[in-house]
């Protein structure tokens, strides 16, 4: 399979193996990888999570930490292989910075446009957040709803879509890798 210029979307619940799958996929298929990390170290627990993720990827990969303007980082890259991990943190950062749904969707659409325009090969990682009970508070419901719309945009534009369940990838789109 030709992997150049493809979008691979990896989604699933928290701790289902999404990031590990993305890293393994990249190691098996590409020599040079740029890792775009969207999580912000807002407290000790998040700093610890970020450090654990760093330990699980090759040290020679370039890491770009960007929590707001991911689409602008991607706009400057051409013909590269990227992992964006993860969309969930990116969207939560945008909501925290008071971006409304329309602006968030515009940023996601610009991200996809830049990926395709620059002939990038990308693995996009994100968490499924809408499978549980309806959240009690409005902000959580808005976040859940926006994430659902964002995932639809990314899935529609992806060549391959994997749903991770208990460490196992289920192929939703694109056949085997």
C-alpha positions in Angstrom: 0.0 0.0 0.0 1.2 3.5 -0.8 1.3 5.4 2.5 2.6 8.7 1.1 0.1 11.5 1.2 -2.4 9.6 3.3 -4.4 10.5 6.4 -4.8 7.8 9.1 -7.3 8.6 11.8 -7.0 6.6 15.1 -9.8 7.0 17.6 -11.1 5.2 20.6 -11.6 5.5 24.3 -8.9 6.8 26.8 -6.1 4.3 27.4 -7.2 2.0 24.5 -3.8 2.0 22.8 -4.2 4.8 20.3 -0.9 6.6 20.8 1.0 3.3 21.0 -0.6 2.2 17.7 0.3 5.5 16.0 3.9 5.3 17.1 4.3 1.7 16.0 2.6 2.5 12.7 5.0 5.4 12.1 8.1 3.4 13.1 7.1 0.6 10.7 6.4 2.9 7.8 8.5 6.0 8.0 12.1 7.0 8.8 11.6 10.7 9.8 8.6 11.7 11.9 7.4 15.0 13.2 5.3 14.6 16.3 2.8 17.4 17.0 1.9 17.3 20.7 -1.2 19.3 21.7 -1.5 18.6 25.4 -0.6 21.4 27.8 1.2 20.6 31.1 -1.4 22.4 33.2 -0.8 20.5 36.4 1.5 17.8 37.9 -0.8 14.9 36.6 -0.7 16.2 33.0 3.1 16.8 33.2 3.5 13.1 34.2 1.2 11.9 31.4 3.2 14.0 28.9 6.5 12.6 30.1 5.2 9.0 29.8 4.2 9.7 26.2 7.6 11.2 25.4 9.3 8.0 26.7 7.2 5.9 24.3 8.4 7.6 21.1 11.9 7.5 19.4 14.2 10.2 20.6 15.3 11.2 17.1 11.8 12.4 16.2 11.2 16.1 16.1 8.5 17.1 18.6 6.5 20.3 18.1 4.4 21.3 21.1 1.4 23.3 19.9 -2.0 23.5 21.6 -3.8 26.2 19.6 -2.5 26.8 16.1 -1.9 23.2 14.9 -3.2 24.0 11.4 -0.6 26.8 11.1 2.2 24.4 12.0 1.0 21.9 9.4 0.7 24.7 6.8 4.5 25.2 6.9 5.4 21.5 6.3 5.7 19.8 2.9 6.0 16.1 2.1 6.6 15.0 5.7 5.2 12.4 8.0 3.4 13.7 11.0 1.6 12.4 14.1 -0.9 14.8 15.6 -1.6 13.6 19.2 -4.2 14.5 20.1 -7.2 16.3 18.6 -9.1 16.0 21.9 -6.6 18.1 23.7 -6.4 20.6 20.8 -10.2 21.1 20.9 -10.3 21.4 24.6 -7.6 24.0 24.5 -9.6 26.0 21.9 -12.7 25.8 24.0 -10.7 27.0 27.0 -9.5 29.9 24.9 -13.1 30.8 24.1 -13.2 29.6 20.5 -16.8 29.0 19.5 -18.0 25.9 17.5 -17.8 27.8 14.1 -14.2 28.9 14.7 -13.2 25.4 15.9 -14.7 23.8 12.8 -12.9 26.3 10.6 -9.6 25.4 12.2 -10.2 21.7 11.7 -11.1 22.2 8.1 -8.0 24.4 7.6 -5.9 21.6 9.2 -7.3 19.0 6.7 -6.8 21.5 3.8 -3.2 22.1 4.7 -2.5 18.4 5.1 -3.8 17.7 1.6 -2.3 20.8 0.0 1.2 19.9 1.3 1.0 16.2 0.5 1.6 15.2 4.1 1.3 11.7 5.5 -0.4 12.0 8.8 -1.7 10.0 11.7 -4.3 11.9 13.7 -5.1 10.6 17.2 -8.2 11.5 19.1 -10.4 10.2 22.0 -14.0 9.2 21.5 -15.9 11.1 24.2 -19.6 10.7 23.4 -20.2 7.1 24.3 -21.1 7.6 28.0 -23.9 9.4 29.7 -25.0 12.9 28.8 -22.7 15.2 30.8 -24.2 17.1 33.6 -22.8 20.5 32.7 -23.2 22.6 29.6 -19.4 23.0 28.8 -19.0 19.2 28.8 -22.0 18.8 26.6 -20.7 21.4 24.1 -17.3 19.8 24.1 -18.8 16.3 23.5 -20.9 17.7 20.6 -18.1 19.6 19.0 -15.8 16.5 19.2 -18.5 14.4 17.4 -18.6 16.9 14.6 -14.8 17.2 14.4 -14.4 13.4 14.2 -16.9 13.3 11.3 -14.9 15.8 9.4 -11.6 14.0 10.0 -13.1 10.6 9.3 -14.6 11.8 6.0 -11.3 13.1 4.9 -9.2 10.2 6.1 -7.9 7.3 3.9 -7.8 5.0 6.9 -9.8 5.0 10.1 -9.1 2.8 13.0 -11.1 2.4 16.2 -8.9 1.2 19.1 -10.6 -1.1 21.6 -8.7 -2.8 24.4 -5.4 -2.3 22.5 -6.8 -3.8 19.3 -7.3 -1.8 16.1 -10.7 -2.3 14.4 -10.6 -1.1 10.8 -13.5 1.2 10.0 -12.3 2.6 6.7 -9.6 1.8 4.2 -8.8 -1.9 4.5 -5.6 -3.2 6.1 -2.6 -1.0 6.5 
